[in-house]
Amino acid sequence: MEINLIRKSGKFNFEAENGTGFKVELDAKEAIGGEGKGFRPMEMLLVGLGGCSGIDVVNVLSKQKEPLNDIKIKINATRKDEEMPPIFDVIDIHFDLYGELNMQKVERALALTFDKYCSVSNILGRSATLNFTYTIHN
């Protein structure tokens, strides 16, 4: 896995590109001179958490032959601002799942995602409290 970054403009605006050519822009917070031209690095960690856990939940529910029509994920996080570096303290992740889904199978999919499969949640869970909730929309 390789990621390359180039400085685009301003002081802290970078463009990251992966090996298959997908790109994303990053920037620092405005308080230190960022210009709001991209995700902040800590936001990218939350994007990774949402993507990783979402992929795993969809994969497990598919293997369980559950009729998942759609999924939406919302993440809220707080940081330990009094510490340096200010790492995440609590991360709440909520899944809105759409379809005629079995509640026990959804709970199993989420447990497997966070206990076994999602590498990002495993890493972030070592320093922050991760809480997950869900709502099934029939």
Secondary structure, DSSP 8 states (H G I E B T S, - for coil): --EEEEEEETTTEEEEEETTS-EEEE---GGGT--S-SB-HHHHHHHHHHHHHHHHHHHHHHHTT----EEEEEEEEEE-TTSSS--EEEEEEEEEEESS--HHHHHHHHHHIIIII-HHHHHHTTTSEEEEEEEEE-
